[in-house]
């Protein structure tokens, strides 16, 4: 998969998958056909929500190390192969490696102060559910 910046027959080719060139005009219908638009919209909304969340350099380094470990990227060659396979630039990968951390920070900032009061409010019901599960 690669991004192409060339024109073929007056069409802007924005994506090449195998031998298939995909134009900007064809991309939207393909995303809809394969039901990828809702997922794309979800990810864009998440990115907008976490845009103002910051990470320290140390947090970013740890997030990158965890990502590399999870993806089994151990050296520069493996990194290049991974980037090529996913059609990403190093800058895009940098954003990706801290994205989960930013999402977790967003959750904490948005809902953490609401969880304890909710838990206390529902504790009686939760205890009954737990008791019923244990009894069965």
N, C-alpha and C positions, 0 to 999 in steps of 0.2 A: 504494500500500500504506500503510495507516495503522493505528495501534493505537486501538482504541475502548474506552472505559470505560463502556459502557452495556449495559443488559440488554434483550434482545428475547425475548419468549415464555419467560421464566424461564431463559434461557441467557446465560452470560457471553460476550459477544463480545470476543475478544482480538485479532482480526486482520480487516482488511477488504481484500480484493484485488478491485479493480474494483467490481462490484456485489455480490460474494459476501461475506457476513459469515461468519466462521469462529469457532465457539465453542471454549471450552477443551476440551470433550468431543470435538470433531471434530479438533482439532489433532494429537493423537498418531497416530490412524489415518492421517491425511494424510501426516505425516512418514514413517511406515512404508511407506505405499503408494508414495511417490515415492523410497523408499530413501535418505532424508535422515538417518535416525537414526544410522547409523554415523558419518557425517561430523560430526553434532552432538556425538556422544559424544567423538569424536577431539578436536574443538576445545575442549570443556569440559575434557578431561584435560590438554591443552596449557596452557590457562589456569591450571589448578591447579598445574601444574609450574612455570610462570614467575611465579607470584604473588609470590614473595619476591625476584625479580630487580628491582633498581632501576636507574634511568637518571638521569644528571645532567641538569640543566636544559638544558645545551648539547646533549647527545645527543638529548634530546626535541625541541628546536627543529630540529635537523638532520633528524631522522626525519620530523617534520611537514612540513618544506620538501620533502623528497624525495617524500613521499606526495602532496603537493599538485601537485608537478611531474608525477609519474607519472599522476595523475588529471586533469591539465590544469585545475587550479583556480587561477585567477589573481586573483580578487577575491571580495569578500563575497557578491555576487550569485550567482556561480558556486558558491560554497560552500553557500549556502542551497539552490540547485537540487539540488546533489549530495546534501545531507542529506535533503531531501524525497524525492528519487528512491529513496534507500536506506533510508528510514524510520528514520533515526538522529538522535540528539540530538548537540549539540556535545561533550558529555561522553563519549558512546560513541565518537565519532570520535577524540577525544583518546587514548583507550585503544587504538583500532585503529592509530593512527599509530606508536605505540611498540611494538606487539606483535611485529613482525618483529625489531626490535632486541633485545627481551627474549629472543626465541627464539634468536637468534644468541649472545647472552651465555650463555644456558643451555647451549647446545651446547659453547661454549668451556669453561665451568666444569665440565661433566660429562665431556667426552671429550677435551679438548685434550691432557691429560697422557698419554693412552693412545695417541694417534695416532703419535707419534714412535717409541716402543718397538715398536709393531705394524709400522710401516713398516720399521724396521731388521730386525726378525725376518723379514719377507716380502720384503725387498729383492732377494734372489737370484732368487726366483720372478718378481717383477715385472720384473726386468731381462731374464729369459728370455722373458717374454711380449712385452716391448717389442722385443726382438731378433727374435722370430718375426714380429711384425707388420711390422717394417721389411723383413725378407727376402722377404715375400710381396708 
